[in-house]
Amino acid sequence: MMQPVTITNLDRLLTALIQARQRGDLHQVVIDHLPSGPGDDHTFGTRTDKGTFKPLIRFRFDQQLPDNYADVLEQHGYHVEVVHGDHMA
């Protein structure tokens, strides 16, 4: 009997990053923009050539990622930079 395939949020994140890399929108650094308040989105993105933040994938506050997600991303060749709140300098 075949088991149903479960797509996790980590799978969704990796797929979005792979697609962004294929489009040329992402090279190595993934910016993890943590929510600034309760109920805010958890957003992953990159910096544009002009230094602005470009979102690639968003998760609602109730969509959990595993605690080791940064390690998994680094195993796939991405460097994770964490940014808190509205500080996107």
VEXDREN-2710 file (C-alpha; in Angstrom, 1 decimal):
% VEXDREN-2710
k/r/px/py/pz
1/MET/0.0/0.0/0.0
2/MET/1.4/3.4/-0.9
3/GLN/1.7/6.0/1.8
4/PRO/0.5/9.6/1.0
5/VAL/3.3/12.0/0.4
6/THR/3.4/14.8/3.0
7/ILE/4.8/18.1/1.8
8/THR/6.3/19.9/4.8
9/ASN/6.9/23.6/5.2
10/LEU/10.6/22.9/5.0
11/ASP/10.0/21.2/1.6
12/ARG/8.0/24.2/0.4
13/LEU/10.9/26.5/1.5
14/LEU/13.5/24.4/-0.2
15/THR/11.4/24.3/-3.4
16/ALA/11.0/28.1/-3.4
17/LEU/14.7/28.6/-2.9
18/ILE/15.6/26.2/-5.7
19/GLN/13.2/27.9/-8.0
20/ALA/14.6/31.3/-7.1
21/ARG/18.1/30.1/-7.7
22/GLN/17.1/28.7/-11.1
23/ARG/15.6/32.1/-12.1
24/GLY/18.7/33.8/-11.0
25/ASP/17.0/35.6/-8.1
26/LEU/19.0/34.0/-5.4
27/HIS/22.7/33.1/-5.1
28/GLN/23.8/32.0/-1.7
29/VAL/22.5/34.2/1.0
30/VAL/18.9/33.6/2.3
31/ILE/17.6/36.3/4.5
32/ASP/15.3/34.9/7.2
33/HIS/13.1/37.9/8.1
34/LEU/11.6/37.0/11.5
35/PRO/8.2/38.4/12.4
36/SER/8.2/41.8/14.1
37/GLY/5.0/41.0/16.0
38/PRO/2.5/38.3/16.9
39/GLY/0.6/37.2/13.8
40/ASP/3.2/38.7/11.3
41/ASP/4.5/36.6/8.4
42/HIS/7.8/34.8/8.6
43/THR/9.4/35.7/5.3
44/PHE/12.4/34.3/3.5
45/GLY/14.0/36.3/0.7
46/THR/17.2/37.9/-0.6
47/ARG/18.7/41.3/-1.2
48/THR/18.5/43.0/-4.6
49/ASP/21.5/44.6/-6.2
50/LYS/20.2/47.9/-4.7
51/GLY/20.2/46.4/-1.2
52/THR/16.4/46.2/-0.8
53/PHE/14.7/43.1/0.5
54/LYS/13.0/40.8/-2.0
55/PRO/10.6/38.3/-0.5
56/LEU/10.7/34.8/-2.0
57/ILE/8.3/32.8/0.3
58/ARG/6.1/33.7/3.3
59/PHE/4.8/31.5/6.1
60/ARG/1.9/32.5/8.4
61/PHE/2.7/32.7/12.1
62/ASP/1.1/29.3/12.6
63/GLN/3.0/27.5/9.9
64/GLN/5.9/26.0/11.8
65/LEU/9.4/25.1/10.5
66/PRO/11.6/22.5/12.2
67/ASP/14.1/23.9/14.7
68/ASN/17.0/22.8/12.5
69/TYR/15.8/24.5/9.3
70/ALA/18.9/26.7/9.1
71/ASP/21.2/23.7/9.2
72/VAL/19.2/22.0/6.5
73/LEU/19.4/25.1/4.3
74/GLU/23.1/25.2/4.8
75/GLN/23.4/21.5/3.9
76/HIS/21.8/22.5/0.5
77/GLY/24.4/25.3/0.0
78/TYR/22.5/28.3/1.3
79/HIS/23.9/30.7/3.9
80/VAL/21.2/32.0/6.3
81/GLU/21.2/35.5/7.6
82/VAL/18.6/36.3/10.2
83/VAL/17.0/39.7/10.4
84/HIS/14.7/40.7/13.2
85/GLY/11.6/42.9/12.9
86/ASP/11.8/45.8/10.5
87/HIS/15.6/46.1/10.4
88/MET/16.4/45.4/6.7
89/ALA/19.5/47.6/6.3
END
